[in-house]
Amino acid sequence: MDSQNPSYQPIDCNYYDRLEAWATLHEPVILEYLDESGQPHIETAVIRDLYVRNKAEFLLTEAGRELRLDRLIAVNHLPVPKTC
């Protein structure tokens, strides 16, 4: 993931709280996101961790996939607001 990209756009703070709740539950969620080339993907995963690196927020799945939060489209079909 492009963690050095200075154009990271934070997601909505309330939505971040939802992501933390899903991570705490350790239950599978449906992630809809854009990859580095802008192609959409959908996968089922368990959120293992949320963290900040180089001023960008990331989600880590139990399978080891790292997603920058501003690339998320929706989780469990709930669209991700882009501003905090």
MIZAMI-148206 format. One record per residue (C-alpha): x, y, z; chain. Coordinates in pm, 1 decimal. Each point is the difference from the previous one (the first is absolute). Layout:
// residues N
((X,Y,Z),"A")
...
END
This chain:
// residues 84
((0.0,0.0,0.0),"A")
((124.0,349.7,-72.3),"A")
((56.8,121.1,357.7),"A")
((228.0,283.9,-113.8),"A")
((-280.3,168.5,-196.3),"A")
((-53.1,341.3,161.8),"A")
((-350.9,26.6,-146.5),"A")
((-152.5,-236.7,257.1),"A")
((-358.8,104.4,75.9),"A")
((-119.2,-94.4,351.9),"A")
((-328.7,-185.8,25.9),"A")
((-289.4,106.2,221.9),"A")
((86.1,-30.8,371.4),"A")
((-327.6,-175.0,82.1),"A")
((64.8,-254.8,-273.3),"A")
((347.4,-61.1,142.5),"A")
((-173.2,-83.8,329.2),"A")
((-211.9,-255.9,-187.7),"A")
((314.2,-156.5,-144.5),"A")
((142.6,-30.5,350.9),"A")
((-321.7,-168.6,117.0),"A")
((13.6,-250.8,-287.4),"A")
((365.1,-69.8,83.8),"A")
((-92.3,-62.7,364.2),"A")
((-271.1,-250.4,-99.8),"A")
((247.7,-212.5,-202.9),"A")
((-281.9,-85.5,-240.5),"A")
((26.4,-2.8,-380.4),"A")
((-102.8,317.0,-181.9),"A")
((-47.1,73.4,-368.7),"A")
((265.7,247.0,-116.9),"A")
((-52.5,198.1,-319.7),"A")
((309.2,196.2,-100.5),"A")
((212.3,135.8,-283.1),"A")
((342.2,-151.5,-58.5),"A")
((308.2,210.4,-79.8),"A")
((-96.3,15.4,-367.6),"A")
((-355.1,113.0,82.6),"A")
((-168.8,-333.7,-73.9),"A")
((-288.5,-92.6,233.1),"A")
((14.1,-319.6,207.3),"A")
((-232.4,-173.8,242.4),"A")
((116.1,-253.2,256.1),"A")
((-106.6,-144.9,329.8),"A")
((256.3,46.9,277.0),"A")
((50.1,40.5,373.0),"A")
((144.4,335.9,104.8),"A")
((305.4,-68.8,215.7),"A")
((130.6,351.3,62.1),"A")
((-33.6,369.6,-83.2),"A")
((305.9,223.7,13.3),"A")
((169.9,313.7,-130.9),"A")
((322.2,-4.0,-200.2),"A")
((156.8,301.8,-170.8),"A")
((-312.6,208.4,75.4),"A")
((-232.9,-247.0,-176.1),"A")
((-250.5,-235.3,167.5),"A")
((4.5,-370.9,-82.0),"A")
((-205.1,-310.8,61.6),"A")
((169.7,-339.5,31.0),"A")
((-196.6,-319.9,-57.0),"A")
((72.0,-332.4,167.6),"A")
((117.8,-127.2,-339.9),"A")
((264.6,274.2,-3.6),"A")
((-156.0,235.7,-255.5),"A")
((74.2,364.1,74.9),"A")
((-252.0,257.1,-125.0),"A")
((36.0,374.9,21.7),"A")
((-329.5,125.3,141.8),"A")
((-57.7,264.1,-267.1),"A")
((-13.1,-285.1,-253.8),"A")
((-299.8,-158.8,174.9),"A")
((-332.6,34.6,-179.6),"A")
((-221.2,-184.4,250.3),"A")
((8.5,-252.9,281.7),"A")
((-297.0,-236.2,37.0),"A")
((-166.8,203.1,-277.5),"A")
((14.7,317.1,214.6),"A")
((166.2,275.7,-210.8),"A")
((304.4,170.9,146.6),"A")
((-30.6,379.9,42.4),"A")
((330.1,165.7,-95.0),"A")
((28.6,294.2,238.8),"A")
((51.2,27.2,373.6),"A")
END
